[in-house]
Amino acid sequence: MRKLQIKKGDLVCVLSGDDRGMTGRVLTVIPRKGKAIVEKVNMMTKHKRRQQSRTQQTGGLISQEAPIALSKLMLVDAKTGRPTRIRVEVRPDGTKARVAKKTGNVIGS
């Protein structure tokens, strides 16, 4: 399994498919499947049955995010707001940081 460059909480842009060009925050990463769930991207409609429990008493159509392949996502540089390729750079104190290739801006924490 390869090392993932996209993590939970990152801002990503969709490169291909029906939602091409949309941006959103990563809610969950599924490394085994090579997929991620992105906020308000790749929405699907699910038919939900009425429940007897108190948590959900009404049924009907529910919209929720479906997983999308990591190969279709690219990190967005926070300073420029554009999708960017990244590299991992070792800082002088020994910690690793994700850095945008073009601008050199540090992405995430």
Secondary structure, DSSP 8 states (H G I E B T S, - for coil): ----S--TT-EEEE-SSTTTT-EEEEEEEETTTTEEEETTSSEEEEEE---SSSS----EEEEEE--EEGGGEEEB-TTT-SB--EEEEE-TTS-EEEEETTT--EE--
